[in-house]
Amino acid sequence: MEIPQDHVVYRAVSLWTVRNGEIVGAREYWTSPGQDPAPRWRAGYVKPLLAD
């Protein structure tokens, strides 16, 4: 999910735990592009995106 706010874009992902058809847990992670540096250990698994 992306949420534009003034001059910042926030991105979120929500993870839900469901048991017997009921939500029993949830966790959300929020960030803005460029806000959190990528960890070095991940470098071998990803390629940088090129801007248009």
DSSP file (Angstrom, degrees, kcal/mol; ACC not computed):
  #  RESIDUE AA STRUCTURE BP1 BP2  ACC     N-H-->O    O-->H-N    N-H-->O    O-->H-N    TCO  KAPPA ALPHA  PHI   PSI    X-CA   Y-CA   Z-CA
    1    1 A M              0   0    0      0, 0.0    11,-2.2     0, 0.0     2,-0.4   0.000 360.0 360.0 360.0 137.3    0.0    0.0    0.0
    2    2 A E  E     -A   11   0A   0      9,-0.2     9,-0.2     2,-0.0     7,-0.0  -0.965 360.0-170.2-116.9 136.6    1.3    3.5   -0.8
    3    3 A I  E     -A   10   0A   0      7,-3.1     7,-2.5    -2,-0.4     2,-0.3  -0.920  11.6-151.0-127.7 104.3   -0.1    6.6    1.0
    4    4 A P  E     +A    9   0A   0      0, 0.0     2,-0.4     0, 0.0     5,-0.2  -0.573  18.0 177.4 -74.8 135.8    1.0   10.0   -0.4
    5    5 A Q  E >   -A    8   0A   0      3,-3.3     3,-2.5    -2,-0.3     2,-0.2  -0.917  57.9 -57.1-142.3 111.1    1.2   12.7    2.3
    6    6 A D  T 3  S-     0   0    0     -2,-0.4    -1,-0.0     1,-0.3     0, 0.0  -0.373 121.6 -18.5  52.8-115.0    2.3   16.2    1.3
    7    7 A H  T 3  S+     0   0    0     -2,-0.2     2,-0.4    -3,-0.1    -1,-0.3   0.126 125.7  80.6-107.3  20.0    5.8   15.6   -0.3
    8    8 A V  E <   -A    5   0A   0     -3,-2.5    -3,-3.3    -5,-0.0     2,-0.5  -0.954  62.5-150.3-126.5 144.4    6.3   12.2    1.3
    9    9 A V  E     -A    4   0A   0     -2,-0.4     2,-0.4    -5,-0.2    -2,-0.0  -0.969  12.8-158.4-113.5 126.6    5.1    8.7    0.2
   10   10 A Y  E     -A    3   0A   0     -7,-2.5    -7,-3.1    -2,-0.5     2,-0.4  -0.838   3.7-160.2-101.8 141.3    4.6    6.2    2.9
   11   11 A R  E     -AB   2  31A   0     20,-3.4    20,-2.2    -2,-0.4     2,-0.3  -0.954  11.2-178.4-120.9 141.9    4.6    2.4    2.1
   12   12 A A  E     - B   0  30A   0    -11,-2.2     2,-0.4    -2,-0.4    18,-0.2  -0.977  16.0-164.0-138.9 150.7    3.1   -0.2    4.3
   13   13 A V  E     - B   0  29A   0     16,-1.8    16,-2.1    -2,-0.3     2,-0.5  -0.998  12.2-157.4-131.4 135.8    2.7   -4.0    4.4
   14   14 A S  E     - B   0  28A   0     -2,-0.4     2,-0.5    14,-0.2    14,-0.2  -0.952   3.3-165.5-116.5 131.4    0.2   -5.7    6.7
   15   15 A L  E     - B   0  27A   0     12,-2.9    12,-2.1    -2,-0.5     2,-0.4  -0.971  10.1-165.0-117.5 126.7    0.6   -9.4    7.7
   16   16 A W  E     - B   0  26A   0     -2,-0.5     2,-0.5    10,-0.2    10,-0.2  -0.879  13.9-149.6-115.5 142.1   -2.4  -11.1    9.3
   17   17 A T  E     - B   0  25A   0      8,-2.8     7,-2.8    -2,-0.4     8,-1.2  -0.957  20.9-171.9-107.2 123.7   -2.7  -14.3   11.2
   18   18 A V  E     + B   0  23A   0     -2,-0.5     2,-0.4     5,-0.2     5,-0.2  -0.965   8.7 178.7-121.6 130.5   -6.1  -16.0   10.7
   19   19 A R  E >  S- B   0  22A   0      3,-2.6     3,-1.9    -2,-0.4    -2,-0.0  -0.998  73.3 -10.4-130.8 129.5   -7.3  -19.1   12.7
   20   20 A N  T 3  S-     0   0    0     -2,-0.4    -1,-0.1     1,-0.3     3,-0.1   0.853 130.0 -53.9  53.2  37.8  -10.7  -20.7   12.2
   21   21 A G  T 3  S+     0   0    0      1,-0.2     2,-0.4    -3,-0.0    -1,-0.3   0.547 117.2 107.3  78.2   7.3  -11.8  -17.7   10.1
   22   22 A E  E <  S-B   19   0A   0     -3,-1.9    -3,-2.6     0, 0.0     2,-0.5  -0.940  73.6-118.2-120.7 142.0  -10.9  -15.1   12.7
   23   23 A I  E     +B   18   0A   0     -2,-0.4    -5,-0.2    -5,-0.2     3,-0.1  -0.658  36.3 168.4 -74.7 121.2   -8.0  -12.6   12.8
   24   24 A V  E     +     0   0A   0     -7,-2.8     2,-0.3    -2,-0.5    -6,-0.2   0.451  62.1  10.8-113.8  -5.6   -5.9  -13.5   15.8
   25   25 A G  E     -B   17   0A   0     -8,-1.2    -8,-2.8     2,-0.0     2,-0.3  -0.971  56.3-173.2-167.9 154.7   -2.9  -11.3   15.1
   26   26 A A  E     -B   16   0A   0     -2,-0.3     2,-0.3   -10,-0.2   -10,-0.2  -0.992   2.4-171.9-152.9 150.0   -1.5   -8.6   12.9
   27   27 A R  E     -B   15   0A   0    -12,-2.1   -12,-2.9    -2,-0.3     2,-0.4  -0.990   7.5-165.3-143.7 136.3    1.7   -6.9   12.2
   28   28 A E  E     -B   14   0A   0     -2,-0.3     2,-0.4   -14,-0.2   -14,-0.2  -0.958   5.3-161.1-125.0 143.8    2.4   -3.8   10.0
   29   29 A Y  E     -B   13   0A   0    -16,-2.1   -16,-1.8    -2,-0.4     2,-0.4  -0.991  12.5-171.1-121.9 129.8    5.7   -2.4    8.7
   30   30 A W  E     +B   12   0A   0     -2,-0.4     2,-0.3   -18,-0.2   -18,-0.2  -0.928  15.1 146.5-122.8 144.5    5.8    1.2    7.5
   31   31 A T  E     -B   11   0A   0    -20,-2.2   -20,-3.4    -2,-0.4    -2,-0.0  -0.958  36.7-125.2-159.3 173.3    8.6    3.1    5.7
   32   32 A S    >>  -     0   0    0     -2,-0.3     3,-2.6   -22,-0.2     4,-0.6  -0.974  47.1 -88.8-123.9 143.1    9.2    5.8    3.1
   33   33 A P  T 34 S+     0   0    0      0, 0.0   -24,-0.1     0, 0.0    -2,-0.0  -0.262 114.8   9.2 -53.3 129.7   11.4    5.2    0.0
   34   34 A G  T 34 S+     0   0    0      2,-0.2     4,-0.0     1,-0.0    -3,-0.0   0.371 102.1 104.8  82.7  -5.2   15.0    6.0    0.8
   35   35 A Q  T <4 S+     0   0    0     -3,-2.6    -1,-0.0     1,-0.2    -4,-0.0   0.898  76.7  44.5 -75.9 -41.9   14.3    6.3    4.5
   36   36 A D  S  < S-     0   0    0     -4,-0.6    -2,-0.2     3,-0.0    -1,-0.2  -0.913  85.6-131.0-109.3 118.4   15.7    3.0    5.6
   37   37 A P        -     0   0    0      0, 0.0     3,-0.0     0, 0.0    -2,-0.0  -0.369  29.3-107.9 -65.8 144.8   19.1    1.9    4.2
   38   38 A A        -     0   0    0      1,-0.1     2,-0.1     2,-0.1     5,-0.1  -0.496  36.7-109.1 -71.3 138.9   19.3   -1.6    2.8
   39   39 A P    >   -     0   0    0      0, 0.0     3,-1.4     0, 0.0     4,-0.4  -0.426  21.4-125.1 -68.5 145.0   21.3   -4.1    5.0
   40   40 A R  G >  S+     0   0    0      1,-0.3     3,-1.6     2,-0.2     4,-0.3   0.833 105.9  65.6 -60.4 -34.5   24.6   -5.1    3.4
   41   41 A W  G 3  S+     0   0    0      1,-0.3     3,-0.4     2,-0.1    -1,-0.3   0.739  97.2  57.4 -62.4 -21.0   23.8   -8.8    3.7
   42   42 A R  G X> S+     0   0    0     -3,-1.4     3,-2.2     1,-0.2     4,-0.7   0.611  78.6  92.0 -84.8 -12.4   21.0   -8.4    1.2
   43   43 A A  G X4 S+     0   0    0     -3,-1.6     3,-0.7    -4,-0.4    -1,-0.2   0.809  81.5  55.5 -55.9 -35.6   23.2   -7.0   -1.6
   44   44 A G  G 34 S+     0   0    0     -3,-0.4    -1,-0.3    -4,-0.3    -2,-0.1   0.565 108.6  49.1 -74.9  -7.4   23.8  -10.4   -3.2
   45   45 A Y  G <4 S+     0   0    0     -3,-2.2     2,-0.3    -4,-0.1    -1,-0.2   0.500 107.4  51.3-109.7  -7.2   20.1  -11.1   -3.6
   46   46 A V    <<  -     0   0    0     -3,-0.7     0, 0.0    -4,-0.7     0, 0.0  -0.869  60.2-143.7-131.8 161.5   18.8   -7.8   -5.2
   47   47 A K        -     0   0    0     -2,-0.3    -3,-0.0    -3,-0.0     2,-0.0  -0.977  34.4-109.1-120.3 139.4   19.5   -5.5   -8.1
   48   48 A P        -     0   0    0      0, 0.0     2,-0.3     0, 0.0     0, 0.0  -0.373  32.5-120.2 -65.3 145.0   19.0   -1.7   -7.8
   49   49 A L        -     0   0    0     -2,-0.0     2,-0.4     1,-0.0     0, 0.0  -0.684  23.0-133.8 -83.1 138.8   16.0   -0.3   -9.7
   50   50 A L        -     0   0    0     -2,-0.3     2,-0.1     1,-0.0    -1,-0.0  -0.793  19.5-120.5 -94.6 134.6   16.9    2.3  -12.3
   51   51 A A              0   0    0     -2,-0.4    -1,-0.0     1,-0.1     0, 0.0  -0.406 360.0 360.0 -70.9 148.4   14.8    5.5  -12.4
   52   52 A D              0   0    0     -2,-0.1    -1,-0.1     0, 0.0    -2,-0.0   0.471 360.0 360.0 -71.8 360.0   12.9    6.2  -15.6
